[in-house]
Amino acid sequence: MTTTELVPTLTLDLKGLLCPMPVVRIAQAVKKLQIGETIEALATDPGVLADIPAWARTTGNELVSLEKRSSDIRFVVKRTK
């Protein structure tokens, strides 16, 4: 790991959950974080590719990364408000 790599405060396993549950779980978890802390989440619902960026925009939180991998989708959200 390089010194610039982000270490998430929390990791959520959202695999197997379908819309809207990944967004609901992320929203609940973000409320528990301090401003500046991050959540890494792993999901399998392809809907998160559109839903999580839209949620981040509407809530003012930062989508740090979004990566579709062979077996899942990994994303990192940073609490900004």
Secondary structure, 3 states (H helix, E strand, C coil): CCCCCCCCCEEEEECCCCCCHHHHHHHHHHHCCCCCCEEEEEECCCCHHHHHHHHHHHHCCEEEEEEECCCCEEEEEECCC
